[in-house]
Amino acid sequence: MSDSPAIQSALDPKEQPILASVLAIRDRLLILKEDRSTYIKSKDVIQSYDQVIEQLQCLNVVRAERKSEQNRVTVDAVLDDCLQLISLFYLTIGRKNEAPAVYSMTTTTKRLLDHLEEAAFYLPKDLQSISHTIDAMRDTLKRGADTYSSHLLTLLSSRLARCQESLSTLQRSLSGLAPDLTSVHEKLVTILRAVAAANTRQNFPITEVRDLKDQLLEIQASEKNGDFLAADRSPQRGQDVVIRLLERCLQAVDLVLERQGAIDEPFRPIYDKLIFIRNQLEKLSLTQAWSLRETDLYDFQRQLDTVDEARVNGNFLDAHRNSADLHAQRTLLYLLRRSYAYIYGLIISSEPVSEALLPVFNQLQTLRRCLVEVKKSGGVSSSRELYPYSMKLQSIEKMRVDGKFMFAGEIPEGQGSVNALLAECYELSYHLRTEAENED
């Protein structure tokens, strides 16, 4: 189960029935999430969505009439759970490009941006990816303007605006770098990430970390009297950012070589928890197409949020409320940030195909890759070599009813994607067969 905040009694009588309703909705969603006996049905998700939006509207009305801050944390926390679950369910049923699915994306994007800002080192391509995601979410909200509740769209627009504000701040911090320093900055970021990753390996790679330190010393040796100089011998624009990052890298690599992956014992429980989550998410990222149900990410998100929000002024505390030293602090932050990054990657790479159709979709993707490789290798010498591929296509074709893939009497989302993939496989097979027959 997730580590959602404990619920206390509501103080505002008008919000009490809303709290009771959203608690009941959340319980039903959690039960639905854990049910692996069948595929998630769209009608169940949409019914829960309508119930959540009804409570959101009621809450907005109550708070418009009364500005009291009583019990807001409690109701808002449970409502956030519901919207987060609904959003992940929308991804699971293949409705990635609809407004409710945006909620979980904004949550993870904002967390990731906050951690990038705190870490103070990132690459332009990191920000480009997030910028593209924000633009895609904005387009989704525009398309849903006439379909979805204005209460939901207003909430999502506000969250999206906060993401854009954070992104703009990070983009400005890199805009002052001279072109010649950009490559140095990117190399330093890459090295620092490699050092952080090595620090969390089960067997500490001391030779690899020493090689990374040598690379840092080479960059340091390129300085002239503490400056990175341009061709005209003048200090390059934005060098302060690079110099500070270089100093941080050298400090980090020396600290990691000293500790060799050993974490202070008081922080071992947090470390072990984050290592487990990071490793689980890493496995999911490698087997996403075959093993991920997007609602599984909810528990990971809530566990990470609990660890993140337990920090005091950004510091991790042990059981006795003592702050972590620099090594433990940076190690735990790396694991936390890496885990959020995995969740972000899993969400944005989710296919707009219902989990009921995913097995067929995955089989067709594999079949297409095989056919493409056959074509790249020069094709086939005889049409008989295409027999296994043709048999597989025919077996998938037989699953369609009037051109649609049906499951339990429903038409799952993602028909267009699957049919397009099927057509592409047929076309590849046809061209390979034609080429083989022409050669004969």
Buried (B, 14 or more C-beta within 10 A) or exposed (E): EBBBBEEEEBEBEBBBEBBEBBBBBBEBBBEBBEEEEEBBBBEBBBEBBEBBBBBBBBBBEBBEEEEEEBBBEBBEBBBBBBBBBBBBBBBBBBBBBBBBBBBBBBBBBBBBBBBBBEBEBBBBEBBEBBBEBBEBBBEBBEEBEEEBBEBBBEBBBEBBEBBBEBBEEBBEBBEEBBEBBBEBBBBBBBBBBBBBBBBBEEEBBEEEBEEBBEBBEEBBEEBEEEEBBBEEEEBBBBBEBBBEBBEBBBEBBEBBBEBEBEBBEBBEEBBEBBBEBBBBBEEBBEEBBEEBBBBBBBBBBBBBBBBBEEBEEEEBBBEEEEBBBEBBBBBBBBBBBBBBBBBBBBBBEBBBBBBBBBEBBBBBBEBBEBBEEBBEEEBBEEBEBBEEBBEBBEEBEEEBEEEEBBBEEBBBBBBEBBBEBBEBBBEBBEEBBEBBEEEE
